[in-house]
């Protein structure tokens, strides 16, 4: 399960770099897995909640730290 936490720009860059390396090496599953560590932007999380539901976000292992910081920890159940 992905840990929900905020990240610095440098941390995000490192994850993108690793994901790109995995992708280029043909390990697409690992590239996707590592990108789940990136905090999802609030606007995109709200879009997904509206169109595919909160369960999708809960079960998907997404890092929702930025959304929770902006909208509160109970935003999925509102």
C-alpha positions in Angstrom: 0.0 0.0 0.0 1.2 3.5 -0.8 2.2 5.7 2.0 0.3 9.1 1.9 2.9 11.8 2.3 3.8 15.1 0.8 7.0 15.2 -1.3 9.6 17.7 -2.3 10.2 18.5 -5.9 13.5 16.6 -5.7 11.8 13.5 -4.3 9.2 13.7 -7.2 12.0 14.1 -9.7 13.8 11.0 -8.3 10.6 8.9 -8.6 10.0 10.0 -12.2 13.6 9.2 -13.0 13.3 5.7 -11.5 10.0 5.1 -13.2 11.5 6.1 -16.6 14.4 3.7 -16.0 12.0 0.9 -15.2 9.9 1.7 -18.2 12.9 1.8 -20.6 14.1 -1.5 -19.2 10.8 -3.1 -20.0 9.5 -3.3 -16.5 6.3 -1.4 -16.9 4.6 -2.9 -13.9 7.3 -1.6 -11.6 7.2 1.8 -13.4 3.5 2.1 -12.6 4.0 0.8 -9.0 6.6 3.4 -8.2 4.6 6.3 -9.7 1.8 5.5 -7.2 4.1 7.0 -4.6 3.6 10.5 -6.2 1.0 12.6 -4.5 -2.1 12.9 -6.7 -3.1 16.5 -7.6 -6.4 17.6 -5.9 -8.2 18.4 -9.1 -7.5 14.9 -10.5 -8.5 13.1 -7.4 -11.8 15.1 -7.3 -12.4 14.2 -10.9 -11.8 10.5 -10.3 -14.0 10.5 -7.2 -16.8 12.0 -9.2 -16.6 9.7 -12.2 -15.3 6.4 -10.9 -16.1 6.7 -7.2 -14.3 6.9 -3.9 -13.7 3.1 -3.8 -11.5 3.3 -6.8 -9.2 5.8 -5.0 -9.3 3.9 -1.7 -8.4 0.6 -3.3 -6.0 2.0 -5.9 -3.2 2.7 -3.5 -2.8 6.3 -4.6 -0.9 8.9 -2.5 -3.7 11.3 -1.5 -1.6 13.4 0.9 -2.0 16.7 -1.1 -5.8 16.2 -1.4 -6.1 15.5 2.4 -4.0 18.5 3.2 -6.2 20.7 1.1 -9.7 19.2 1.6 -9.3 17.4 4.9 -9.0 13.7 5.8 -12.7 12.9 5.3 -13.0 14.3 1.8 -13.6 10.9 0.3 -16.7 10.3 2.4 -18.3 13.8 1.9 
